[in-house]
Amino acid sequence: MAETLADPSISADVFSTVVALTVSICENPWLLGSGQASMDPDLREILIPKGHGIAEYRSDRKHQRVLLTRLVLF
C-alpha cells in the first residue's frame, strides 16, 4: 500500500482524496458505502471518491485502530 501512495505518477488530486478518505475511515470505520470485504466482519472495502479506485481496510476493535490493507487505483 505504501508503494502505491509513494508512486510519483499519482496526481495530487488522487493522493489528497485517498488521504481524506483515510481520515474519514479512522473517524468512522463503518462509513456509509463501505461493505464487508470477506467473511471477516472487520475487513471492509469502500470506493474511493471521484472514481479513483477501491480501498480495503481492517478495523482492529481490540486496539481501536484502522489499517489500510490495499488500494486499487483506477
mmCIF file of the N, C-alpha and C atoms, coordinates in Angstrom:
data_MODEL
# 
_entry.id   MODEL 
# 
loop_
_atom_site.group_PDB 
_atom_site.id 
_atom_site.type_symbol 
_atom_site.label_atom_id 
_atom_site.label_alt_id 
_atom_site.label_comp_id 
_atom_site.label_asym_id 
_atom_site.label_entity_id 
_atom_site.label_seq_id 
_atom_site.pdbx_PDB_ins_code 
_atom_site.Cartn_x 
_atom_site.Cartn_y 
_atom_site.Cartn_z 
_atom_site.occupancy 
_atom_site.B_iso_or_equiv 
_atom_site.pdbx_formal_charge 
_atom_site.auth_seq_id 
_atom_site.auth_comp_id 
_atom_site.auth_asym_id 
_atom_site.auth_atom_id 
_atom_site.pdbx_PDB_model_num 
ATOM 1   N N  . MET A 1 1  ? 0.808   -1.180  0.000   1.00 0.00 ? 1  MET A N  1 
ATOM 2   C CA . MET A 1 1  ? 0.000   0.000   0.000   1.00 0.00 ? 1  MET A CA 1 
ATOM 3   C C  . MET A 1 1  ? 0.859   1.255   0.000   1.00 0.00 ? 1  MET A C  1 
ATOM 4   N N  . ALA A 1 2  ? 1.911   1.242   0.782   1.00 0.00 ? 2  ALA A N  1 
ATOM 5   C CA . ALA A 1 2  ? 2.795   2.415   0.846   1.00 0.00 ? 2  ALA A CA 1 
ATOM 6   C C  . ALA A 1 2  ? 3.412   2.699   -0.514  1.00 0.00 ? 2  ALA A C  1 
ATOM 7   N N  . GLU A 1 3  ? 3.737   1.637   -1.252  1.00 0.00 ? 3  GLU A N  1 
ATOM 8   C CA . GLU A 1 3  ? 4.326   1.815   -2.588  1.00 0.00 ? 3  GLU A CA 1 
ATOM 9   C C  . GLU A 1 3  ? 3.343   2.511   -3.520  1.00 0.00 ? 3  GLU A C  1 
ATOM 10  N N  . THR A 1 4  ? 2.076   2.181   -3.375  1.00 0.00 ? 4  THR A N  1 
ATOM 11  C CA . THR A 1 4  ? 1.051   2.800   -4.219  1.00 0.00 ? 4  THR A CA 1 
ATOM 12  C C  . THR A 1 4  ? 1.012   4.308   -3.985  1.00 0.00 ? 4  THR A C  1 
ATOM 13  N N  . LEU A 1 5  ? 1.001   4.714   -2.726  1.00 0.00 ? 5  LEU A N  1 
ATOM 14  C CA . LEU A 1 5  ? 0.937   6.150   -2.424  1.00 0.00 ? 5  LEU A CA 1 
ATOM 15  C C  . LEU A 1 5  ? 2.250   6.869   -2.683  1.00 0.00 ? 5  LEU A C  1 
ATOM 16  N N  . ALA A 1 6  ? 3.353   6.134   -2.704  1.00 0.00 ? 6  ALA A N  1 
ATOM 17  C CA . ALA A 1 6  ? 4.665   6.755   -2.944  1.00 0.00 ? 6  ALA A CA 1 
ATOM 18  C C  . ALA A 1 6  ? 4.968   6.925   -4.430  1.00 0.00 ? 6  ALA A C  1 
ATOM 19  N N  . ASP A 1 7  ? 4.138   6.362   -5.281  1.00 0.00 ? 7  ASP A N  1 
ATOM 20  C CA . ASP A 1 7  ? 4.352   6.431   -6.725  1.00 0.00 ? 7  ASP A CA 1 
ATOM 21  C C  . ASP A 1 7  ? 4.259   7.891   -7.185  1.00 0.00 ? 7  ASP A C  1 
ATOM 22  N N  . PRO A 1 8  ? 5.328   8.435   -7.772  1.00 0.00 ? 8  PRO A N  1 
ATOM 23  C CA . PRO A 1 8  ? 5.313   9.837   -8.189  1.00 0.00 ? 8  PRO A CA 1 
ATOM 24  C C  . PRO A 1 8  ? 4.338   10.141  -9.333  1.00 0.00 ? 8  PRO A C  1 
ATOM 25  N N  . SER A 1 9  ? 3.846   9.107   -10.000 1.00 0.00 ? 9  SER A N  1 
ATOM 26  C CA . SER A 1 9  ? 2.907   9.356   -11.097 1.00 0.00 ? 9  SER A CA 1 
ATOM 27  C C  . SER A 1 9  ? 1.476   9.594   -10.604 1.00 0.00 ? 9  SER A C  1 
ATOM 28  N N  . ILE A 1 10 ? 1.218   9.374   -9.320  1.00 0.00 ? 10 ILE A N  1 
ATOM 29  C CA . ILE A 1 10 ? -0.115  9.623   -8.768  1.00 0.00 ? 10 ILE A CA 1 
ATOM 30  C C  . ILE A 1 10 ? -0.332  11.127  -8.665  1.00 0.00 ? 10 ILE A C  1 
ATOM 31  N N  . SER A 1 11 ? -1.463  11.571  -9.157  1.00 0.00 ? 11 SER A N  1 
ATOM 32  C CA . SER A 1 11 ? -1.746  13.011  -9.130  1.00 0.00 ? 11 SER A CA 1 
ATOM 33  C C  . SER A 1 11 ? -2.021  13.485  -7.701  1.00 0.00 ? 11 SER A C  1 
ATOM 34  N N  . ALA A 1 12 ? -1.870  14.774  -7.505  1.00 0.00 ? 12 ALA A N  1 
ATOM 35  C CA . ALA A 1 12 ? -2.146  15.371  -6.196  1.00 0.00 ? 12 ALA A CA 1 
ATOM 36  C C  . ALA A 1 12 ? -3.611  15.179  -5.823  1.00 0.00 ? 12 ALA A C  1 
ATOM 37  N N  . ASP A 1 13 ? -4.504  15.207  -6.802  1.00 0.00 ? 13 ASP A N  1 
ATOM 38  C CA . ASP A 1 13 ? -5.930  15.029  -6.542  1.00 0.00 ? 13 ASP A CA 1 
ATOM 39  C C  . ASP A 1 13 ? -6.202  13.628  -6.002  1.00 0.00 ? 13 ASP A C  1 
ATOM 40  N N  . VAL A 1 14 ? -5.626  12.613  -6.621  1.00 0.00 ? 14 VAL A N  1 
ATOM 41  C CA . VAL A 1 14 ? -5.812  11.231  -6.158  1.00 0.00 ? 14 VAL A CA 1 
ATOM 42  C C  . VAL A 1 14 ? -5.233  11.079  -4.755  1.00 0.00 ? 14 VAL A C  1 
ATOM 43  N N  . PHE A 1 15 ? -4.019  11.570  -4.556  1.00 0.00 ? 15 PHE A N  1 
ATOM 44  C CA . PHE A 1 15 ? -3.359  11.451  -3.261  1.00 0.00 ? 15 PHE A CA 1 
ATOM 45  C C  . PHE A 1 15 ? -4.185  12.115  -2.162  1.00 0.00 ? 15 PHE A C  1 
ATOM 46  N N  . SER A 1 16 ? -4.626  13.347  -2.393  1.00 0.00 ? 16 SER A N  1 
ATOM 47  C CA . SER A 1 16 ? -5.383  14.062  -1.359  1.00 0.00 ? 16 SER A CA 1 
ATOM 48  C C  . SER A 1 16 ? -6.746  13.413  -1.113  1.00 0.00 ? 16 SER A C  1 
ATOM 49  N N  . THR A 1 17 ? -7.355  12.840  -2.143  1.00 0.00 ? 17 THR A N  1 
ATOM 50  C CA . THR A 1 17 ? -8.633  12.145  -1.975  1.00 0.00 ? 17 THR A CA 1 
ATOM 51  C C  . THR A 1 17 ? -8.458  10.903  -1.108  1.00 0.00 ? 17 THR A C  1 
ATOM 52  N N  . VAL A 1 18 ? -7.379  10.159  -1.334  1.00 0.00 ? 18 VAL A N  1 
ATOM 53  C CA . VAL A 1 18 ? -7.099  8.963   -0.524  1.00 0.00 ? 18 VAL A CA 1 
ATOM 54  C C  . VAL A 1 18 ? -6.806  9.357   0.919   1.00 0.00 ? 18 VAL A C  1 
ATOM 55  N N  . VAL A 1 19 ? -6.049  10.416  1.118   1.00 0.00 ? 19 VAL A N  1 
ATOM 56  C CA . VAL A 1 19 ? -5.750  10.872  2.478   1.00 0.00 ? 19 VAL A CA 1 
ATOM 57  C C  . VAL A 1 19 ? -7.043  11.300  3.189   1.00 0.00 ? 19 VAL A C  1 
ATOM 58  N N  . ALA A 1 20 ? -7.908  12.030  2.521   1.00 0.00 ? 20 ALA A N  1 
ATOM 59  C CA . ALA A 1 20 ? -9.176  12.461  3.123   1.00 0.00 ? 20 ALA A CA 1 
ATOM 60  C C  . ALA A 1 20 ? -10.051 11.246  3.459   1.00 0.00 ? 20 ALA A C  1 
ATOM 61  N N  . LEU A 1 21 ? -10.073 10.260  2.583   1.00 0.00 ? 21 LEU A N  1 
ATOM 62  C CA . LEU A 1 21 ? -10.846 9.048   2.851   1.00 0.00 ? 21 LEU A CA 1 
ATOM 63  C C  . LEU A 1 21 ? -10.267 8.312   4.053   1.00 0.00 ? 21 LEU A C  1 
ATOM 64  N N  . THR A 1 22 ? -8.949  8.262   4.153   1.00 0.00 ? 22 THR A N  1 
ATOM 65  C CA . THR A 1 22 ? -8.292  7.600   5.278   1.00 0.00 ? 22 THR A CA 1 
ATOM 66  C C  . THR A 1 22 ? -8.702  8.253   6.602   1.00 0.00 ? 22 THR A C  1 
ATOM 67  N N  . VAL A 1 23 ? -8.740  9.568   6.631   1.00 0.00 ? 23 VAL A N  1 
ATOM 68  C CA . VAL A 1 23 ? -9.171  10.284  7.837   1.00 0.00 ? 23 VAL A CA 1 
ATOM 69  C C  . VAL A 1 23 ? -10.623 9.934   8.155   1.00 0.00 ? 23 VAL A C  1 
ATOM 70  N N  . SER A 1 24 ? -11.476 9.915   7.151   1.00 0.00 ? 24 SER A N  1 
ATOM 71  C CA . SER A 1 24 ? -12.891 9.573   7.361   1.00 0.00 ? 24 SER A CA 1 
ATOM 72  C C  . SER A 1 24 ? -13.047 8.156   7.897   1.00 0.00 ? 24 SER A C  1 
ATOM 73  N N  . ILE A 1 25 ? -12.258 7.219   7.359   1.00 0.00 ? 25 ILE A N  1 
ATOM 74  C CA . ILE A 1 25 ? -12.318 5.831   7.826   1.00 0.00 ? 25 ILE A CA 1 
ATOM 75  C C  . ILE A 1 25 ? -11.888 5.750   9.291   1.00 0.00 ? 25 ILE A C  1 
ATOM 76  N N  . CYS A 1 26 ? -10.852 6.482   9.649   1.00 0.00 ? 26 CYS A N  1 
ATOM 77  C CA . CYS A 1 26 ? -10.389 6.471   11.043  1.00 0.00 ? 26 CYS A CA 1 
ATOM 78  C C  . CYS A 1 26 ? -11.443 7.039   11.988  1.00 0.00 ? 26 CYS A C  1 
ATOM 79  N N  . GLU A 1 27 ? -12.179 8.020   11.530  1.00 0.00 ? 27 GLU A N  1 
ATOM 80  C CA . GLU A 1 27 ? -13.224 8.619   12.354  1.00 0.00 ? 27 GLU A CA 1 
ATOM 81  C C  . GLU A 1 27 ? -14.442 7.708   12.482  1.00 0.00 ? 27 GLU A C  1 
ATOM 82  N N  . ASN A 1 28 ? -14.723 6.920   11.429  1.00 0.00 ? 28 ASN A N  1 
ATOM 83  C CA . ASN A 1 28 ? -15.884 6.026   11.438  1.00 0.00 ? 28 ASN A CA 1 
ATOM 84  C C  . ASN A 1 28 ? -15.623 4.852   10.494  1.00 0.00 ? 28 ASN A C  1 
ATOM 85  N N  . PRO A 1 29 ? -15.093 3.739   11.009  1.00 0.00 ? 29 PRO A N  1 
ATOM 86  C CA . PRO A 1 29 ? -14.771 2.591   10.153  1.00 0.00 ? 29 PRO A CA 1 
ATOM 87  C C  . PRO A 1 29 ? -15.970 1.987   9.428   1.00 0.00 ? 29 PRO A C  1 
ATOM 88  N N  . TRP A 1 30 ? -17.185 2.271   9.883   1.00 0.00 ? 30 TRP A N  1 
ATOM 89  C CA . TRP A 1 30 ? -18.375 1.723   9.246   1.00 0.00 ? 30 TRP A CA 1 
ATOM 90  C C  . TRP A 1 30 ? -19.057 2.801   8.413   1.00 0.00 ? 30 TRP A C  1 
ATOM 91  N N  . LEU A 1 31 ? -18.277 3.476   7.593   1.00 0.00 ? 31 LEU A N  1 
ATOM 92  C CA . LEU A 1 31 ? -18.786 4.549   6.735   1.00 0.00 ? 31 LEU A CA 1 
ATOM 93  C C  . LEU A 1 31 ? -19.915 4.048   5.842   1.00 0.00 ? 31 LEU A C  1 
ATOM 94  N N  . LEU A 1 32 ? -20.863 4.927   5.595   1.00 0.00 ? 32 LEU A N  1 
ATOM 95  C CA . LEU A 1 32 ? -21.914 4.646   4.636   1.00 0.00 ? 32 LEU A CA 1 
ATOM 96  C C  . LEU A 1 32 ? -21.243 4.372   3.292   1.00 0.00 ? 32 LEU A C  1 
ATOM 97  N N  . GLY A 1 33 ? -21.592 3.291   2.671   1.00 0.00 ? 33 GLY A N  1 
ATOM 98  C CA . GLY A 1 33 ? -20.986 2.940   1.386   1.00 0.00 ? 33 GLY A CA 1 
ATOM 99  C C  . GLY A 1 33 ? -19.888 1.897   1.515   1.00 0.00 ? 33 GLY A C  1 
ATOM 100 N N  . SER A 1 34 ? -19.430 1.657   2.739   1.00 0.00 ? 34 SER A N  1 
ATOM 101 C CA . SER A 1 34 ? -18.426 0.611   2.919   1.00 0.00 ? 34 SER A CA 1 
ATOM 102 C C  . SER A 1 34 ? -19.150 -0.714  3.095   1.00 0.00 ? 34 SER A C  1 
ATOM 103 N N  . GLY A 1 35 ? -18.452 -1.778  2.767   1.00 0.00 ? 35 GLY A N  1 
ATOM 104 C CA . GLY A 1 35 ? -19.055 -3.094  2.900   1.00 0.00 ? 35 GLY A CA 1 
ATOM 105 C C  . GLY A 1 35 ? -18.046 -4.120  3.343   1.00 0.00 ? 35 GLY A C  1 
ATOM 106 N N  . GLN A 1 36 ? -18.551 -5.192  3.869   1.00 0.00 ? 36 GLN A N  1 
ATOM 107 C CA . GLN A 1 36 ? -17.699 -6.284  4.311   1.00 0.00 ? 36 GLN A CA 1 
ATOM 108 C C  . GLN A 1 36 ? -17.001 -6.878  3.094   1.00 0.00 ? 36 GLN A C  1 
ATOM 109 N N  . ALA A 1 37 ? -15.666 -7.033  3.155   1.00 0.00 ? 37 ALA A N  1 
ATOM 110 C CA . ALA A 1 37 ? -14.888 -7.487  2.008   1.00 0.00 ? 37 ALA A CA 1 
ATOM 111 C C  . ALA A 1 37 ? -14.721 -9.001  1.952   1.00 0.00 ? 37 ALA A C  1 
ATOM 112 N N  . SER A 1 38 ? -14.992 -9.687  3.055   1.00 0.00 ? 38 SER A N  1 
ATOM 113 C CA . SER A 1 38 ? -14.844 -11.146 3.095   1.00 0.00 ? 38 SER A CA 1 
ATOM 114 C C  . SER A 1 38 ? -15.721 -11.678 4.217   1.00 0.00 ? 38 SER A C  1 
ATOM 115 N N  . MET A 1 39 ? -15.498 -12.906 4.593   1.00 0.00 ? 39 MET A N  1 
ATOM 116 C CA . MET A 1 39 ? -16.241 -13.491 5.714   1.00 0.00 ? 39 MET A CA 1 
ATOM 117 C C  . MET A 1 39 ? -15.843 -12.838 7.038   1.00 0.00 ? 39 MET A C  1 
ATOM 118 N N  . ASP A 1 40 ? -14.702 -12.178 7.062   1.00 0.00 ? 40 ASP A N  1 
ATOM 119 C CA . ASP A 1 40 ? -14.217 -11.479 8.253   1.00 0.00 ? 40 ASP A CA 1 
ATOM 120 C C  . ASP A 1 40 ? -14.954 -10.144 8.367   1.00 0.00 ? 40 ASP A C  1 
ATOM 121 N N  . PRO A 1 41 ? -15.754 -9.940  9.417   1.00 0.00 ? 41 PRO A N  1 
ATOM 122 C CA . PRO A 1 41 ? -16.535 -8.704  9.523   1.00 0.00 ? 41 PRO A CA 1 
ATOM 123 C C  . PRO A 1 41 ? -15.682 -7.449  9.728   1.00 0.00 ? 41 PRO A C  1 
ATOM 124 N N  . ASP A 1 42 ? -14.428 -7.615  10.104  1.00 0.00 ? 42 ASP A N  1 
ATOM 125 C CA . ASP A 1 42 ? -13.555 -6.461  10.323  1.00 0.00 ? 42 ASP A CA 1 
ATOM 126 C C  . ASP A 1 42 ? -12.800 -6.034  9.067   1.00 0.00 ? 42 ASP A C  1 
ATOM 127 N N  . LEU A 1 43 ? -12.870 -6.823  8.006   1.00 0.00 ? 43 LEU A N  1 
ATOM 128 C CA . LEU A 1 43 ? -12.233 -6.463  6.737   1.00 0.00 ? 43 LEU A CA 1 
ATOM 129 C C  . LEU A 1 43 ? -13.291 -5.830  5.848   1.00 0.00 ? 43 LEU A C  1 
ATOM 130 N N  . ARG A 1 44 ? -13.075 -4.565  5.496   1.00 0.00 ? 44 ARG A N  1 
ATOM 131 C CA . ARG A 1 44 ? -14.077 -3.801  4.759   1.00 0.00 ? 44 ARG A CA 1 
ATOM 132 C C  . ARG A 1 44 ? -13.462 -3.176  3.511   1.00 0.00 ? 44 ARG A C  1 
ATOM 133 N N  . GLU A 1 45 ? -14.306 -2.779  2.591   1.00 0.00 ? 45 GLU A N  1 
ATOM 134 C CA . GLU A 1 45 ? -13.855 -2.060  1.404   1.00 0.00 ? 45 GLU A CA 1 
ATOM 135 C C  . GLU A 1 45 ? -14.832 -0.947  1.097   1.00 0.00 ? 45 GLU A C  1 
ATOM 136 N N  . ILE A 1 46 ? -14.297 0.070   0.408   1.00 0.00 ? 46 ILE A N  1 
ATOM 137 C CA . ILE A 1 46 ? -15.120 1.227   0.044   1.00 0.00 ? 46 ILE A CA 1 
ATOM 138 C C  . ILE A 1 46 ? -14.571 1.832   -1.235  1.00 0.00 ? 46 ILE A C  1 
ATOM 139 N N  . LEU A 1 47 ? -15.445 2.389   -2.044  1.00 0.00 ? 47 LEU A N  1 
ATOM 140 C CA . LEU A 1 47 ? -14.995 3.085   -3.242  1.00 0.00 ? 47 LEU A CA 1 
ATOM 141 C C  . LEU A 1 47 ? -14.308 4.384   -2.846  1.00 0.00 ? 47 LEU A C  1 
ATOM 142 N N  . ILE A 1 48 ? -13.206 4.680   -3.485  1.00 0.00 ? 48 ILE A N  1 
ATOM 143 C CA . ILE A 1 48 ? -12.522 5.946   -3.270  1.00 0.00 ? 48 ILE A CA 1 
ATOM 144 C C  . ILE A 1 48 ? -13.311 7.008   -4.037  1.00 0.00 ? 48 ILE A C  1 
ATOM 145 N N  . PRO A 1 49 ? -13.660 8.115   -3.393  1.00 0.00 ? 49 PRO A N  1 
ATOM 146 C CA . PRO A 1 49 ? -14.449 9.154   -4.062  1.00 0.00 ? 49 PRO A CA 1 
ATOM 147 C C  . PRO A 1 49 ? -13.838 9.603   -5.398  1.00 0.00 ? 49 PRO A C  1 
ATOM 148 N N  . LYS A 1 50 ? -14.680 10.154  -6.232  1.00 0.00 ? 50 LYS A N  1 
ATOM 149 C CA . LYS A 1 50 ? -14.325 10.683  -7.550  1.00 0.00 ? 50 LYS A CA 1 
ATOM 150 C C  . LYS A 1 50 ? -13.913 9.582   -8.521  1.00 0.00 ? 50 LYS A C  1 
ATOM 151 N N  . GLY A 1 51 ? -14.269 8.338   -8.206  1.00 0.00 ? 51 GLY A N  1 
ATOM 152 C CA . GLY A 1 51 ? -13.956 7.220   -9.096  1.00 0.00 ? 51 GLY A CA 1 
ATOM 153 C C  . GLY A 1 51 ? -12.483 6.858   -9.162  1.00 0.00 ? 51 GLY A C  1 
ATOM 154 N N  . HIS A 1 52 ? -11.733 7.186   -8.105  1.00 0.00 ? 52 HIS A N  1 
ATOM 155 C CA . HIS A 1 52 ? -10.284 6.944   -8.117  1.00 0.00 ? 52 HIS A CA 1 
ATOM 156 C C  . HIS A 1 52 ? -9.888  5.506   -7.801  1.00 0.00 ? 52 HIS A C  1 
ATOM 157 N N  . GLY A 1 53 ? -10.812 4.668   -7.346  1.00 0.00 ? 53 GLY A N  1 
ATOM 158 C CA . GLY A 1 53 ? -10.454 3.285   -7.066  1.00 0.00 ? 53 GLY A CA 1 
ATOM 159 C C  . GLY A 1 53 ? -11.206 2.708   -5.885  1.00 0.00 ? 53 GLY A C  1 
ATOM 160 N N  . ILE A 1 54 ? -10.575 1.680   -5.280  1.00 0.00 ? 54 ILE A N  1 
ATOM 161 C CA . ILE A 1 54 ? -11.162 0.968   -4.148  1.00 0.00 ? 54 ILE A CA 1 
ATOM 162 C C  . ILE A 1 54 ? -10.123 0.895   -3.032  1.00 0.00 ? 54 ILE A C  1 
ATOM 163 N N  . ALA A 1 55 ? -10.571 1.113   -1.811  1.00 0.00 ? 55 ALA A N  1 
ATOM 164 C CA . ALA A 1 55 ? -9.711  0.971   -0.635  1.00 0.00 ? 55 ALA A CA 1 
ATOM 165 C C  . ALA A 1 55 ? -10.235 -0.187  0.208   1.00 0.00 ? 55 ALA A C  1 
ATOM 166 N N  . GLU A 1 56 ? -9.316  -0.992  0.698   1.00 0.00 ? 56 GLU A N  1 
ATOM 167 C CA . GLU A 1 56 ? -9.667  -2.082  1.594   1.00 0.00 ? 56 GLU A CA 1 
ATOM 168 C C  . GLU A 1 56 ? -8.994  -1.797  2.931   1.00 0.00 ? 56 GLU A C  1 
ATOM 169 N N  . TYR A 1 57 ? -9.691  -2.052  4.022   1.00 0.00 ? 57 TYR A N  1 
ATOM 170 C CA . TYR A 1 57 ? -9.121  -1.760  5.330   1.00 0.00 ? 57 TYR A CA 1 
ATOM 171 C C  . TYR A 1 57 ? -9.636  -2.735  6.379   1.00 0.00 ? 57 TYR A C  1 
ATOM 172 N N  . ARG A 1 58 ? -8.877  -2.842  7.452   1.00 0.00 ? 58 ARG A N  1 
ATOM 173 C CA . ARG A 1 58 ? -9.233  -3.714  8.566   1.00 0.00 ? 58 ARG A CA 1 
ATOM 174 C C  . ARG A 1 58 ? -9.451  -2.856  9.809   1.00 0.00 ? 58 ARG A C  1 
ATOM 175 N N  . SER A 1 59 ? -10.552 -3.108  10.464  1.00 0.00 ? 59 SER A N  1 
ATOM 176 C CA . SER A 1 59 ? -10.870 -2.427  11.713  1.00 0.00 ? 59 SER A CA 1 
ATOM 177 C C  . SER A 1 59 ? -10.433 -3.332  12.861  1.00 0.00 ? 59 SER A C  1 
ATOM 178 N N  . ASP A 1 60 ? -9.483  -2.877  13.643  1.00 0.00 ? 60 ASP A N  1 
ATOM 179 C CA . ASP A 1 60 ? -8.976  -3.628  14.793  1.00 0.00 ? 60 ASP A CA 1 
ATOM 180 C C  . ASP A 1 60 ? -9.678  -3.081  16.036  1.00 0.00 ? 60 ASP A C  1 
ATOM 181 N N  . ARG A 1 61 ? -10.769 -3.722  16.395  1.00 0.00 ? 61 ARG A N  1 
ATOM 182 C CA . ARG A 1 61 ? -11.585 -3.225  17.508  1.00 0.00 ? 61 ARG A CA 1 
ATOM 183 C C  . ARG A 1 61 ? -10.849 -3.319  18.843  1.00 0.00 ? 61 ARG A C  1 
ATOM 184 N N  . LYS A 1 62 ? -10.082 -4.367  19.012  1.00 0.00 ? 62 LYS A N  1 
ATOM 185 C CA . LYS A 1 62 ? -9.390  -4.572  20.282  1.00 0.00 ? 62 LYS A CA 1 
ATOM 186 C C  . LYS A 1 62 ? -8.424  -3.420  20.587  1.00 0.00 ? 62 LYS A C  1 
ATOM 187 N N  . HIS A 1 63 ? -7.675  -2.976  19.565  1.00 0.00 ? 63 HIS A N  1 
ATOM 188 C CA . HIS A 1 63 ? -6.687  -1.908  19.756  1.00 0.00 ? 63 HIS A CA 1 
ATOM 189 C C  . HIS A 1 63 ? -7.196  -0.546  19.281  1.00 0.00 ? 63 HIS A C  1 
ATOM 190 N N  . GLN A 1 64 ? -8.453  -0.505  18.860  1.00 0.00 ? 64 GLN A N  1 
ATOM 191 C CA . GLN A 1 64 ? -9.099  0.725   18.395  1.00 0.00 ? 64 GLN A CA 1 
ATOM 192 C C  . GLN A 1 64 ? -8.279  1.441   17.330  1.00 0.00 ? 64 GLN A C  1 
ATOM 193 N N  . ARG A 1 65 ? -7.983  0.718   16.248  1.00 0.00 ? 65 ARG A N  1 
ATOM 194 C CA . ARG A 1 65 ? -7.267  1.332   15.129  1.00 0.00 ? 65 ARG A CA 1 
ATOM 195 C C  . ARG A 1 65 ? -7.788  0.748   13.816  1.00 0.00 ? 65 ARG A C  1 
ATOM 196 N N  . VAL A 1 66 ? -7.511  1.473   12.766  1.00 0.00 ? 66 VAL A N  1 
ATOM 197 C CA . VAL A 1 66 ? -7.918  1.061   11.429  1.00 0.00 ? 66 VAL A CA 1 
ATOM 198 C C  . VAL A 1 66 ? -6.664  1.026   10.564  1.00 0.00 ? 66 VAL A C  1 
ATOM 199 N N  . LEU A 1 67 ? -6.491  -0.064  9.811   1.00 0.00 ? 67 LEU A N  1 
ATOM 200 C CA . LEU A 1 67 ? -5.316  -0.224  8.957   1.00 0.00 ? 67 LEU A CA 1 
ATOM 201 C C  . LEU A 1 67 ? -5.749  -0.363  7.504   1.00 0.00 ? 67 LEU A C  1 
ATOM 202 N N  . LEU A 1 68 ? -5.245  0.515   6.649   1.00 0.00 ? 68 LEU A N  1 
ATOM 203 C CA . LEU A 1 68 ? -5.492  0.326   5.216   1.00 0.00 ? 68 LEU A CA 1 
ATOM 204 C C  . LEU A 1 68 ? -4.687  -0.880  4.780   1.00 0.00 ? 68 LEU A C  1 
ATOM 205 N N  . THR A 1 69 ? -5.314  -1.805  4.083   1.00 0.00 ? 69 THR A N  1 
ATOM 206 C CA . THR A 1 69 ? -4.624  -3.018  3.666   1.00 0.00 ? 69 THR A CA 1 
ATOM 207 C C  . THR A 1 69 ? -4.348  -3.080  2.174   1.00 0.00 ? 69 THR A C  1 
ATOM 208 N N  . ARG A 1 70 ? -5.166  -2.353  1.382   1.00 0.00 ? 70 ARG A N  1 
ATOM 209 C CA . ARG A 1 70 ? -4.962  -2.413  -0.062  1.00 0.00 ? 70 ARG A CA 1 
ATOM 210 C C  . ARG A 1 70 ? -5.630  -1.220  -0.720  1.00 0.00 ? 70 ARG A C  1 
ATOM 211 N N  . LEU A 1 71 ? -4.968  -0.695  -1.736  1.00 0.00 ? 71 LEU A N  1 
ATOM 212 C CA . LEU A 1 71 ? -5.540  0.348   -2.595  1.00 0.00 ? 71 LEU A CA 1 
ATOM 213 C C  . LEU A 1 71 ? -5.457  -0.126  -4.023  1.00 0.00 ? 71 LEU A C  1 
ATOM 214 N N  . VAL A 1 72 ? -6.561  -0.021  -4.741  1.00 0.00 ? 72 VAL A N  1 
ATOM 215 C CA . VAL A 1 72 ? -6.569  -0.305  -6.167  1.00 0.00 ? 72 VAL A CA 1 
ATOM 216 C C  . VAL A 1 72 ? -7.011  0.997   -6.833  1.00 0.00 ? 72 VAL A C  1 
ATOM 217 N N  . LEU A 1 73 ? -6.079  1.652   -7.483  1.00 0.00 ? 73 LEU A N  1 
ATOM 218 C CA . LEU A 1 73 ? -6.377  2.940   -8.111  1.00 0.00 ? 73 LEU A CA 1 
ATOM 219 C C  . LEU A 1 73 ? -6.774  2.727   -9.568  1.00 0.00 ? 73 LEU A C  1 
ATOM 220 N N  . PHE A 1 74 ? -7.759  3.517   -10.013 1.00 0.00 ? 74 PHE A N  1 
ATOM 221 C CA . PHE A 1 74 ? -8.209  3.453   -11.414 1.00 0.00 ? 74 PHE A CA 1 
ATOM 222 C C  . PHE A 1 74 ? -7.622  4.611   -12.177 1.00 0.00 ? 74 PHE A C  1 
# 
